């Protein structure tokens, strides 16, 4: 396994692989790897001749300096897990290499970036879209792998690739969860034990809504109320938003007539968690 910090060297390695007819797969991460990341790596490795994992905590997508400062980092552990997961190249650039002096060009996403996470975290998706466009240009993947855990992000990146004709395929894989339902997240380690216990309320609320839809509920308002009521059973949870949305545009729905997605975010003290679940009539 190679570790590259230079965008130029990374680009050269990817170009050489492509010229040799090898398939390049990219898994973008911010490190602090968990089984969610590893499931993306497994799929990438199965489908690629050269598996690249980027590891970059991207300042441009953090709207809060304290969130950026507290973001968990452990390069040696991540490198070990990546090697065991069959990664060929870790691309781990410095902030200066990605945003050198004079950097001024950003990718501005459209309405998909405005609601939900976009409204809660101003500039977040501009940072995500910009870094992904850069990572795609540097790592030249045929396919890039993302988790459904960040549903709005995955939807927006598919749009980015189509809108800018970036010529790669985006693969979105299911959310990996703890045995009690909590979606794996690098931020889970920041939860204190009480908050960790109550954090299961997010996935439980989504399951309640999924069961209600399966049982015939079609009112988005009632589904939202159901989710909000369940979130209120966890005193440490401070809900930020609950949306019942069109799965492609992420616009709120009034009624469930086909596939839909429930999106939610809640704070537990200083730790902000998100989750989502498909609602299928
Ligand atoms: P991050 O390091 O948090 O930026 O995440 C890197 C990638 O892993 C993103 O595509 C995430 O959507 C994905 N990911 C994060 N958590 C999970 C999870 N629990 N299950 C599946 N994929 C995940």
Boltz pocket constraint, residues with backbone or C-beta under 6 A from the ligand:
constraints:
  - pocket:
      binder: B
      contacts: [[A, 28], [A, 29], [A, 30], [A, 31], [A, 35], [A, 36], [A, 37], [A, 39], [A, 40], [A, 145], [A, 146], [A, 147], [A, 148], [A, 149], [A, 150], [A, 173], [A, 174], [A, 175], [A, 176], [A, 177], [A, 183], [A, 184], [A, 185], [A, 186]]
      max_distance: 6.0
